[in-house]
Amino acid sequence: MHKTNLLKTNASEPGKRTGNYQGRSLRVTDTETGFYYTNGQAYTLGVNSAYECLTGLHGHELLGRNMNELVDNRYFDRSVSLMVLEQGRTVTIPQHVLKTGQKVMVTGNPVFDEEGKILLVVTTVKPLRNSKGKKVTGPTPANHLVELEGIGTVVAESEAMKQVVNRAIRAAYSDATVLIQGDSGVGKEVVARIIHEYSPRKHKPFVVVNAAAIPGELFEAELFGYRPGSFTGARREGYPGLVKAAEGGTLFLDEISEVPLSAQVKLLRLVQNKELYPLGSGQPERIDVRIVAASNQDLVRMVREGRFRQDLYYRLNVIPIYIPPLASRREDIIPLASHFFNLYLDRYNIKKILTPEACQELQSYRWPGNVRELQNLMERLVVLSTGVKITARMVARELEAQVEQSATCFSPKTPENLDKALEKFEKDLIQHALQVYSTQEEASRALGIHRSTLARKIKKYFS
């Protein structure tokens, strides 16, 4: 093993890093690769000077230290060497060097001895780049639109969201059940995807089940599957179910509060024993899934009211993650708005700018619909606004129209019973979404429901 060169990093210019080693001026360009070496027990053997320049860490503080210790002491958000030793194969991940704030893309490569045991892990290190191809720098794990591998862009400018992202990443390495709670539209599925993509299960399925979109009487059949001839109308060949579709991966149970009480007992068995009973079968089946659940309801209150099983709640709430509403983390509003604005400019090939006054208008709004409401607004502004500049008045006009529409929907002029009033509201909301968005997929995303649910409701109201 070559002795590591200890390089002290100086101020750098874009695309280059410079430093001094034994009195000589050195320069590391973006094309150079950093190397990090560990043995088969995850102890650090050495690094090269390019690694020191890319990360800001020095070889003398790493040499001889175990990767578990370095992760525990917050040098890194996670270690690719540990993942290679656990999985026995090459692994590539984005890594946040917490000690210095740098972000890099690392690939751990195992070196095997004659008996097939891992003798070394040789990790190559490159700068992490965002979706525009620019190098990602900065002190936070998701500072101004960091592209996380397999997930997409995650914005976490506020301290509250940085903690959420870090907690999700740290939770990813175990198989413990996670319960994500927060208001509708805060981004619970994004956090669930972070957990999946940072876990050893990332190459297996990530299956999303929206409990609110499945009729209560069909929930067990959809989730656990059924044997041929189990009930009238069942498929002749049977149905494996959504849990089976997630075999080896992650099952994301969104809106868990909507699971019927009658099905919660079977769900408890799944969470607790990793077993399921397909309808029509008397034998349990073992299943290998990691379960992440989410709810926008107060589950503790539902437990008190007898609407949610207490034992199921405690089984789900092993690692709780709470995502605060957008109104309480206002530092995220403008970075999120800029991200969505640029996203839709690229998608629709339009050139527009968001004025500082428009940003102030966005900053002062209370965002009851959270991130989803902000995303929808930015798409409307890109698509519907005239001229190149998005002004404060344009933003205010769209927000006012949105508030007026909601008030109209919730204030029927003629007395109706609750069911009819809700149906009328739902029909008007769907009709408006179909007029605003060009496809049913976009409309379903804006409404926060599954495409199949939207199709069923369109058939109900408009066929």
C-alpha positions in Angstrom: 0.0 0.0 0.0 1.4 3.4 -0.9 1.9 5.9 1.8 -0.7 8.6 1.7 0.3 12.1 0.7 -1.0 14.7 3.2 -2.4 17.6 1.3 -3.6 20.8 2.9 -6.4 22.4 1.0 -6.4 26.1 0.1 -9.1 28.3 -1.5 -10.1 26.9 -4.8 -11.4 28.3 -8.1 -14.3 26.7 -9.9 -13.4 23.4 -11.4 -10.0 23.2 -9.6 -8.7 22.7 -6.1 -5.2 23.7 -5.1 -3.0 22.9 -2.1 0.6 22.6 -0.8 2.5 19.4 -0.2 6.1 19.6 1.1 6.3 23.2 -0.1 5.1 22.4 -3.6 1.9 23.8 -5.2 -0.5 21.1 -6.3 -3.7 21.3 -8.3 -6.5 18.7 -8.4 -8.9 19.0 -11.4 -12.4 17.6 -11.7 -11.0 14.8 -13.9 -8.8 13.4 -11.1 -10.1 10.7 -8.8 -9.8 10.4 -5.1 -9.1 7.0 -3.5 -10.0 5.7 -0.1 -8.7 2.3 1.1 -10.0 0.1 3.9 -9.3 -3.5 4.9 -11.8 -6.3 5.3 -12.7 -5.2 8.8 -13.5 -1.6 7.6 -10.3 0.0 9.1 -8.8 2.9 7.1 -5.5 2.1 5.4 -5.0 5.3 3.5 -6.2 8.0 1.1 -4.6 9.8 -1.8 -4.1 13.6 -2.1 -6.9 14.0 -4.6 -9.3 12.5 -2.0 -8.1 15.1 0.6 -8.7 17.9 -1.9 -12.1 16.7 -2.9 -13.4 16.2 0.7 -11.3 18.5 2.9 -10.4 15.6 5.2 -6.8 14.7 5.9 -5.2 11.3 5.9 -3.6 11.6 9.3 -7.1 12.0 11.0 -8.5 9.0 9.1 -5.6 6.4 9.2 -6.4 3.4 11.3 -9.9 4.4 12.2 -12.9 2.1 11.6 -15.7 3.3 9.2 -18.3 2.6 11.9 -16.5 5.0 14.2 -16.2 7.7 11.5 -19.9 7.4 10.7 -20.9 7.5 14.4 -18.7 10.6 14.9 -20.4 12.4 12.0 -17.5 12.4 9.6 -19.8 10.9 6.9 -23.6 10.5 6.5 -22.8 6.8 5.6 -20.0 4.6 4.5 -19.8 2.8 1.1 -17.1 0.6 2.5 -19.5 -0.8 5.1 -22.1 -1.4 2.5 -19.6 -3.3 0.3 -18.5 -5.4 3.2 -22.2 -6.2 4.0 -23.3 -6.8 0.4 -20.2 -8.3 -1.0 -20.4 -6.4 -4.3 -19.5 -3.0 -5.8 -21.7 -0.2 -4.5 -22.1 3.4 -5.7 -23.7 6.1 -3.6 -23.7 9.9 -3.1 -22.0 10.7 0.1 -22.1 13.8 2.3 -18.9 14.5 4.2 -20.5 16.0 7.3 -17.2 17.0 8.8 -16.4 19.5 6.0 -19.8 19.9 4.2 -18.5 18.5 0.9 -20.6 16.2 -1.3 -19.1 13.4 -3.4 -20.1 10.4 -5.5 -18.3 7.3 -4.2 -17.9 3.8 -5.6 -16.7 1.0 -3.3 -15.0 -1.9 -5.1 -14.3 -5.1 -3.2 -10.9 -6.9 -3.6 -11.2 -10.7 -2.8 -8.6 -13.1 -1.5 -8.2 -16.7 -2.8 -10.9 -17.9 -0.4 -13.4 -15.4 -1.6 -13.2 -13.1 1.4 -13.0 -9.4 1.0 -9.4 -8.4 1.6 -9.7 -4.7 0.7 -12.3 -2.1 -0.3 -10.9 0.4 -2.8 -13.3 3.4 -3.0 -13.1 5.9 -5.9 -14.3 9.4 -5.2 -15.6 12.0 -7.6 -17.4 15.4 -7.1 -21.2 15.1 -6.8 -23.0 17.0 -9.5 -26.6 18.2 -9.7 -29.1 17.8 -12.6 -27.5 20.7 -14.5 -24.1 19.0 -14.4 -22.7 21.5 -11.8 -20.6 20.4 -8.9 -22.5 20.3 -5.6 -20.9 22.2 -2.7 -22.1 23.6 0.6 -22.5 22.7 4.2 -25.9 20.9 4.1 -27.0 17.5 2.8 -29.5 19.1 0.5 -28.4 22.7 0.0 -30.1 24.4 -3.0 -31.3 21.4 -5.1 -29.0 18.5 -4.5 -29.6 15.6 -6.8 -29.8 12.4 -4.8 -29.2 9.3 -6.7 -32.4 7.4 -7.5 -34.6 10.1 -5.8 -34.3 13.3 -7.7 -34.0 16.8 -6.3 -34.5 17.2 -2.5 -34.6 20.7 -1.1 -33.8 21.1 2.6 -32.7 24.7 3.2 -34.3 24.9 6.7 -32.8 23.3 9.7 -36.0 21.3 10.3 -35.8 19.7 6.8 -32.1 19.0 7.1 -32.9 17.0 10.3 -35.7 15.2 8.5 -33.4 14.2 5.6 -30.6 13.2 7.9 -32.9 11.1 10.1 -34.3 9.4 7.0 -30.8 8.5 5.8 -29.8 7.2 9.2 -33.0 5.1 9.4 -32.3 3.6 6.0 -29.6 1.2 7.2 -31.8 -0.8 9.5 -35.0 -2.8 8.7 -36.9 -1.0 11.4 -40.4 0.1 10.6 -40.7 3.9 10.0 -43.8 6.1 10.6 -43.8 9.4 8.7 -46.3 11.9 9.9 -47.2 15.4 8.6 -49.9 17.4 6.9 -51.0 16.6 3.4 -48.6 17.8 0.7 -45.5 18.1 2.9 -43.6 15.4 0.9 -44.0 12.2 2.9 -43.4 10.0 -0.1 -40.2 11.8 -1.0 -38.9 11.0 2.5 -40.0 7.3 2.1 -38.1 7.2 -1.2 -35.0 8.5 0.5 -35.2 5.7 3.1 -35.5 3.1 0.3 -32.8 4.5 -2.0 -30.3 4.8 0.9 -31.0 1.3 2.1 -29.5 -2.1 1.1 -32.9 -2.8 -0.5 -32.5 0.0 -3.1 -32.2 -2.4 -6.1 -35.5 -4.1 -5.1 -39.1 -2.8 -5.6 -40.5 0.3 -3.9 -44.2 -0.2 -3.9 -46.6 2.6 -3.0 -50.0 1.7 -1.5 -52.4 4.5 -0.9 -54.9 3.1 1.6 -57.4 5.8 0.9 -57.6 4.9 -2.7 -58.6 1.2 -2.1 -62.3 0.5 -1.2 -62.5 -1.0 2.3 -64.1 -4.2 1.2 -61.3 -4.8 -1.3 -58.4 -3.8 0.9 -57.3 -7.3 2.1 -57.6 -8.7 -1.4 -55.5 -5.9 -2.9 -52.9 -6.0 -0.2 -52.5 -9.6 0.7 -53.7 -11.3 -2.5 -56.1 -14.2 -2.9 -56.3 -17.8 -4.1 -58.3 -18.8 -7.2 -62.0 -19.0 -6.5 -61.7 -17.2 -3.1 -64.8 -15.0 -3.8 -67.2 -14.1 -6.5 -65.5 -12.0 -9.2 -62.0 -13.1 -8.2 -59.5 -13.7 -11.0 -59.4 -17.3 -12.2 -55.6 -17.5 -11.7 -55.7 -15.7 -8.3 -53.8 -12.5 -7.4 -50.5 -12.3 -5.5 -51.2 -8.9 -3.9 -49.3 -5.6 -3.4 -47.2 -6.9 -0.5 -45.8 -9.7 -2.7 -45.0 -7.1 -5.3 -42.6 -5.5 -2.8 -40.7 -8.7 -2.0 -37.2 -7.9 -1.0 -37.8 -4.2 -1.2 -39.9 -1.5 0.6 -43.6 -1.3 1.0 -44.8 2.3 1.5 -48.2 2.4 3.1 -49.5 5.9 2.6 -52.5 7.2 4.5 -52.3 4.3 6.9 -55.1 5.9 9.0 -57.6 4.8 6.2 -56.9 1.0 6.6 -60.2 -0.6 7.7 -60.2 -1.8 11.3 -61.1 -5.3 10.0 -57.8 -5.4 8.0 -55.6 -3.9 10.8 -55.2 -7.3 12.5 -53.7 -8.9 9.4 -51.6 -5.8 8.8 -50.3 -6.1 12.4 -49.2 -9.7 11.6 -47.4 -8.5 8.5 -45.5 -5.8 10.4 -44.8 -8.0 13.4 -44.0 -11.4 11.9 -43.5 -10.6 8.3 -46.3 -13.1 7.5 -49.4 -12.7 5.4 -52.5 -14.8 4.8 -53.9 -14.6 1.2 -57.7 -14.7 1.0 -58.7 -18.3 0.6 -55.6 -19.7 2.2 -55.3 -21.2 5.7 -51.5 -21.1 5.6 -49.3 -18.1 6.4 -46.6 -17.1 3.9 -43.3 -15.5 4.9 -42.5 -12.2 3.1 -39.3 -10.2 3.1 -40.3 -6.5 3.0 -39.3 -3.3 4.8 -42.4 -1.3 5.9 -42.6 2.5 5.8 -46.0 4.0 6.7 -47.3 7.5 6.5 -50.3 9.5 7.8 -51.6 13.0 7.8 -54.0 12.2 10.6 -53.3 12.2 14.4 -53.0 8.5 15.0 -52.7 8.9 18.8 -56.1 10.6 18.8 -57.5 7.8 16.5 -56.2 5.2 18.9 -58.0 7.0 21.8 -61.2 7.1 19.8 -61.0 3.4 18.9 -60.5 4.0 15.2 -57.0 2.7 15.0 -55.4 -0.3 16.8 -53.0 0.6 19.6 -50.8 -2.4 19.0 -50.5 -1.6 15.3 -49.7 2.0 16.1 -46.8 1.0 18.3 -45.5 -1.5 15.8 -45.4 1.1 13.1 -44.0 3.9 15.3 -40.5 2.3 15.8 -38.7 5.2 14.1 -41.0 8.2 13.9 -40.3 11.0 11.4 -42.3 14.2 11.5 -42.3 16.6 8.6 -43.3 20.1 9.6 -45.7 22.2 7.4 -44.2 24.5 4.9 -45.5 27.6 6.8 -43.2 26.7 9.8 -40.1 26.3 7.6 -40.2 29.4 5.5 -36.5 29.1 4.5 -37.6 26.3 2.2 -40.2 28.4 0.3 -38.0 30.3 -2.2 -35.6 27.4 -2.9 -38.6 25.1 -3.5 -40.3 27.7 -5.7 -37.1 28.2 -7.8 -36.7 24.5 -8.2 -40.3 23.9 -9.4 -40.2 27.1 -11.6 -37.0 25.9 -13.4 -38.4 22.4 -13.6 -41.5 23.6 -15.5 -39.6 26.0 -17.7 -37.5 23.1 -18.9 -40.5 20.8 -19.3 -42.5 23.3 -21.4 -39.5 24.9 -23.1 -40.5 28.4 -21.9 -38.3 31.3 -20.9 -39.6 33.4 -17.9 -38.2 34.9 -14.8 -39.5 35.1 -11.3 -39.1 38.7 -10.0 -37.9 39.5 -6.4 -41.3 41.0 -5.7 -43.0 37.8 -6.8 -40.7 35.9 -4.4 -41.8 38.2 -1.6 -45.4 37.4 -2.3 -44.7 33.7 -2.2 -42.8 34.2 1.1 -45.7 35.9 2.8 -48.4 33.3 1.9 -49.3 30.7 4.5 -49.4 27.6 2.1 -52.2 25.5 3.6 -51.6 22.9 0.9 -47.8 22.8 1.7 -45.2 21.8 -1.0 -47.8 20.3 -3.3 -49.7 23.6 -3.4 -46.5 25.5 -4.1 -45.6 23.1 -6.9 -49.0 23.4 -8.5 -48.9 27.2 -8.4 -45.5 27.3 -10.0 -46.7 25.2 -12.9 -49.7 27.4 -13.4 -47.6 30.5 -13.4 -45.3 29.0 -16.0 -48.1 27.8 -18.2 -50.7 30.5 -17.9 -48.9 33.8 -17.2 -48.3 36.2 -20.1 -45.0 38.0 -20.7 -41.5 37.1 -19.6 -41.7 38.4 -16.0 -43.7 36.7 -13.2 -44.7 39.7 -11.1 -46.1 39.9 -7.5 -49.5 40.8 -8.9 -49.6 37.6 -11.0 -48.8 35.5 -8.0 -51.4 37.3 -5.8 -54.0 36.9 -8.5 -53.5 33.1 -8.8 -53.5 32.7 -5.0 -56.7 34.8 -4.7 -58.4 32.8 -7.4 -57.4 29.6 -5.6 -58.8 30.8 -2.3 -62.1 32.0 -3.9 -62.6 28.7 -5.6 -62.1 26.8 -2.4 -64.6 29.1 -0.6 -67.2 28.6 -3.4 -66.8 24.8 -3.3 -67.3 24.8 0.5 -70.3 27.1 0.5 -73.2 25.5 -1.4 -76.0 27.9 -2.1 -78.8 25.4 -1.6 -79.2 23.1 1.4 -78.0 19.6 0.6 -77.2 16.5 2.6 -73.5 15.9 3.3 -73.1 13.1 0.8 -74.4 15.2 -2.1 -72.4 18.2 -1.1 -69.2 16.2 -1.0 -70.0 14.6 -4.4 -70.6 18.0 -5.9 -67.4 19.4 -4.4 -65.4 16.3 -5.7 -66.9 16.6 -9.2 -66.2 20.3 -9.5 -62.6 19.8 -8.3 -62.0 17.0 -10.8 -63.5 18.9 -13.6 -61.3 21.9 -12.8 -58.2 19.7 -12.7 -59.0 18.1 -16.1 -59.4 21.6 -17.6 -56.1 22.9 -16.1 -53.9 19.8 -16.8 -53.3 18.2 -20.2 -53.2 14.6 -19.0 -55.0 12.5 -16.4 -51.7 11.6 -14.9 -50.9 15.3 -14.2 -54.4 15.9 -12.9 -54.2 12.9 -10.5 -50.9 14.1 -9.2 -52.3 17.6 -8.6 -55.3 16.2 -6.8 -53.1 13.9 -4.7 -54.9 10.7 -5.8 -53.8 7.6 -7.8 -54.5 7.6 -11.6 -56.8 4.6 -11.3 -58.8 6.4 -8.6 -59.2 9.4 -10.9 -60.3 7.2 -13.8 -62.9 5.5 -11.6 -64.3 8.9 -10.5 -64.3 10.3 -14.1 -66.4 7.3 -15.1 -68.7 7.9 -12.1 -69.3 11.6 -12.7 -68.9 12.2 -16.5 -69.8 9.0 -18.3 
